[in-house]
């Protein structure tokens, strides 16, 4: 089975908490401790380090950025299979495999954003129905499957710690995906092996409208002809059509398995959102990258 969140796009809720109004939590799987992140203290710490990011455009600089031609698919009714996952940026896109509360295997996507950091959707870390941590969680950067053999471009691993929005954990509206994000501290230095994506937040929603974007991930929705289990990496996307403070909608062939995958700006591959939901393989919903997320990523590089 693949992670999928299908809903009517007209009903998808994209308003929500944003930046300083968001209560961010930190869960340590090694100790079982959960605590709230002190955002003001974090900002002061980054300021002392000379790494404080403020203003309308908060940026996480990528490692060994890949600047190639536009990645825009150009059609919103198709997805293109990636044939070479050994090169950037495809080697930084990850396949996630885990087991939910009913002991069913789930497959989703993620992106490497630091030496030991990955960003994904919260529902790819916790079971949406029970809010329990997924079991047997493992991330495979640049995963490929050919002739019965699975390969990964960096060390497959689990996570030790995760940052997330308390709003998603307490949300009772299944159509509100605004806070459906998670930043995982991994058990291996995968970013040193394949590099990592950069990320950028936008200060105003209007700046995002008509922005060409591409989503990468491991779709496995057999209803639309993909291989069961999300064994191949694909990309899809077109332009952002609507943006609010917490999330945005974009055109793309978005199906189950893309959940947690990075939504990147075509011009330079900076992540601007995380795929969280889709509707009828036509419209995708992305959780916006915020300054708080970038501050957390910078502080844990």
C-alpha positions in Angstrom: 0.0 0.0 0.0 1.1 3.6 -0.6 0.4 6.7 1.4 -2.5 8.5 -0.2 -4.7 11.4 0.8 -7.4 11.8 -1.8 -10.0 14.5 -1.4 -12.1 16.9 -3.3 -9.9 19.9 -4.1 -12.7 22.4 -3.5 -12.9 21.0 0.1 -9.1 20.9 0.8 -8.4 23.3 3.6 -5.2 25.4 2.9 -5.5 28.0 5.6 -3.8 27.4 8.9 -1.2 28.4 11.4 2.0 29.9 10.0 5.5 30.6 11.4 5.4 32.1 14.9 1.8 31.0 15.6 2.7 27.4 15.0 3.5 25.2 18.0 6.4 22.9 17.0 7.2 19.7 18.9 10.3 17.6 19.1 10.0 13.8 19.7 13.1 11.8 20.6 12.6 8.1 19.8 15.6 7.1 21.8 14.3 8.5 25.1 10.6 8.7 24.3 10.6 12.4 25.3 8.4 15.0 23.6 8.9 18.7 24.2 7.9 22.0 22.6 10.6 23.8 20.6 11.3 27.3 22.0 11.2 29.2 18.7 12.5 32.5 20.2 15.4 30.7 21.8 16.2 28.9 18.6 16.3 32.3 16.7 18.6 33.8 19.3 20.9 30.7 19.1 21.1 31.1 15.3 21.7 34.8 15.6 24.7 34.1 17.9 26.0 31.6 15.4 25.6 34.2 12.6 23.1 32.0 10.8 19.9 33.7 11.7 17.5 33.8 8.8 14.9 36.5 8.9 12.7 38.4 6.4 10.3 37.3 3.8 12.6 34.9 2.0 14.2 32.5 4.5 16.7 30.2 2.7 18.4 26.9 3.5 21.3 26.8 1.1 21.8 23.4 -0.7 24.9 21.3 -0.8 26.3 20.9 -4.3 23.3 22.3 -5.9 22.2 20.9 -9.3 21.3 23.7 -11.7 20.0 22.1 -14.8 17.3 22.9 -17.4 13.8 23.5 -16.2 12.3 20.3 -14.7 8.7 21.3 -15.4 6.8 18.5 -17.0 4.7 20.9 -19.0 1.6 18.7 -18.7 -0.6 18.3 -15.6 -2.1 15.0 -16.7 1.1 12.9 -16.7 4.1 11.8 -14.6 7.5 11.2 -16.0 9.6 8.2 -14.8 13.2 9.0 -13.7 15.5 6.6 -15.4 18.8 7.7 -13.6 18.5 8.2 -9.9 22.3 8.2 -9.4 22.5 12.0 -10.2 21.3 15.1 -8.5 18.6 16.0 -7.6 17.1 12.5 -8.0 19.5 10.8 -5.6 18.3 13.1 -2.9 14.6 12.0 -3.3 13.8 9.1 -1.0 11.4 6.2 -0.9 10.0 5.5 2.6 8.7 2.1 3.7 7.0 1.5 7.0 4.2 -0.4 8.7 1.0 1.2 10.1 -1.0 0.3 13.2 -2.8 -2.5 11.3 0.6 -4.0 10.2 0.1 -3.0 6.6 3.2 -1.8 4.6 3.0 1.8 3.6 5.2 3.6 1.0 5.8 7.3 0.8 8.5 9.9 -0.2 10.9 12.3 1.4 13.9 14.6 0.5 17.3 14.9 2.0 17.8 18.5 3.4 21.0 18.1 5.5 23.7 15.8 6.6 21.3 13.7 8.7 18.0 15.4 7.8 15.0 14.5 5.8 11.8 16.3 5.3 8.5 14.5 4.6 4.8 14.6 5.4 3.7 13.9 9.0 1.4 11.2 7.8 4.5 9.4 6.5 5.8 9.2 10.0 2.7 8.7 12.1 -0.4 6.7 11.3 -3.1 9.3 10.5 -5.9 7.4 12.1 -4.2 6.4 15.4 -1.4 9.1 15.6 1.0 6.3 16.5 4.5 6.3 15.1 4.9 4.1 12.0 6.8 0.9 12.7 9.8 -0.5 10.8 10.3 3.0 9.2 13.2 3.1 6.7 14.3 5.7 4.2 16.1 4.9 0.9 17.7 7.8 -0.9 17.7 7.5 -4.7 15.9 4.1 -4.5 15.8 2.0 -7.7 14.5 -1.4 -8.4 15.6 -3.3 -11.5 15.8 -7.0 -12.4 14.7 -8.0 -9.0 17.4 -6.0 -7.3 16.9 -2.9 -5.1 19.6 -0.3 -4.8 20.0 3.0 -2.8 22.4 5.8 -3.5 23.0 6.4 0.2 22.8 4.3 3.4 19.2 3.2 4.1 18.2 4.2 7.6 15.6 5.1 10.2 15.2 8.2 12.3 16.2 9.1 15.9 14.3 12.3 16.3 11.5 14.2 14.5 10.1 17.7 14.6 6.5 18.3 13.7 3.5 20.6 14.1 1.3 20.0 17.1 -1.5 21.3 15.0 -1.4 18.3 12.8 -1.3 15.9 15.7 -4.4 17.4 17.3 -6.2 18.1 14.0 -9.6 16.4 13.7 -10.4 17.7 10.2 -9.2 15.0 7.7 -9.2 17.6 4.9 -6.9 20.0 6.7 -3.4 19.1 5.6 -1.8 22.5 6.3 0.4 21.2 9.1 1.2 17.8 7.6 5.0 18.1 7.7 7.9 16.4 9.6 11.6 17.0 9.8 13.5 13.8 10.7 17.0 13.5 12.1 18.3 10.3 10.5 20.5 7.5 11.9 23.0 7.9 9.0 24.9 10.8 7.4 23.2 10.4 4.1 23.6 14.0 3.1 27.4 13.5 3.0 26.9 10.8 0.5 24.4 12.4 -1.9 24.3 16.1 -1.0 21.0 17.8 0.0 18.3 20.1 -1.3 18.0 23.7 -0.4 14.7 25.2 0.7 13.0 28.6 0.6 10.0 30.2 2.3 7.9 32.9 0.7 6.8 35.9 2.6 3.6 36.5 0.7 1.2 34.2 -1.0 0.9 36.2 -4.1 4.6 35.6 -5.0 3.8 31.9 -5.3 0.9 32.1 -7.8 1.9 30.7 -11.2 5.3 29.6 -9.9 6.4 26.6 -12.0 7.0 23.6 -9.7 7.9 19.9 -9.9 7.2 17.2 -7.4 9.4 14.1 -7.0 8.4 10.9 -5.3 7.6 7.2 -5.5 3.9 6.8 -6.6 2.5 3.3 -6.3 -1.2 3.9 -7.1 -2.1 0.9 -9.3 -5.4 2.6 -10.1 -3.4 4.9 -12.3 -1.0 2.3 -13.7 1.9 2.7 -11.4 3.9 -0.3 -10.1 2.5 -1.5 -6.7 4.8 -0.5 -3.8 6.2 2.7 -5.4 9.4 1.1 -6.8 10.1 3.7 -9.4 10.8 7.4 -8.9 8.6 9.9 -10.9 8.2 13.6 -11.3 5.1 15.6 -12.0 3.8 19.2 -11.7 3.0 22.4 -13.5 2.2 25.6 -11.7 0.9 26.8 -8.3 -2.7 27.9 -8.8 -3.7 29.0 -5.2 -1.7 29.9 -2.1 -2.6 30.7 1.5 -0.5 31.2 4.6 -0.1 27.5 5.3 -0.3 25.6 2.0 -0.9 25.9 -1.7 -2.6 24.0 -4.6 -0.8 23.2 -7.8 -1.6 21.3 -11.0 0.0 17.9 -11.4 -0.6 14.2 -11.8 -0.6 13.6 -8.1 -1.4 10.1 -6.8 -0.7 7.9 -3.8 3.0 7.5 -3.0 4.0 11.1 -3.8 3.1 12.0 -0.2 6.0 13.5 1.6 7.9 14.2 -1.6 9.6 17.6 -2.2 7.9 20.2 -4.3 10.7 22.2 -5.9 10.9 25.5 -7.8 11.9 24.6 -11.4 14.5 27.4 -11.7 16.9 26.1 -9.1 15.4 23.0 -7.3 14.9 24.8 -4.0 12.1 23.1 -2.0 9.1 25.4 -1.5 6.6 22.8 -0.3 5.9 19.2 0.8 3.3 17.1 -1.1 0.6 16.2 1.4 -2.6 15.4 -0.6 -4.1 15.2 -4.1 -7.4 15.1 -5.9 -8.3 12.8 -8.9 -4.7 12.9 -10.2 -5.2 16.5 -11.3 -4.5 18.8 -8.3 -1.8 18.5 -5.6 -1.7 20.2 -2.2 1.7 21.3 -0.8 2.5 22.3 2.7 4.5 25.5 2.5 8.1 25.7 3.7 8.2 28.2 6.6 11.0 30.1 8.3 10.5 28.0 11.4 11.2 24.8 9.3 14.3 26.4 7.8 15.6 27.5 11.2 15.2 24.0 12.5 17.0 22.5 9.5 19.9 25.0 9.8 20.2 24.4 13.5 20.5 20.6 12.9 22.9 20.6 10.0 
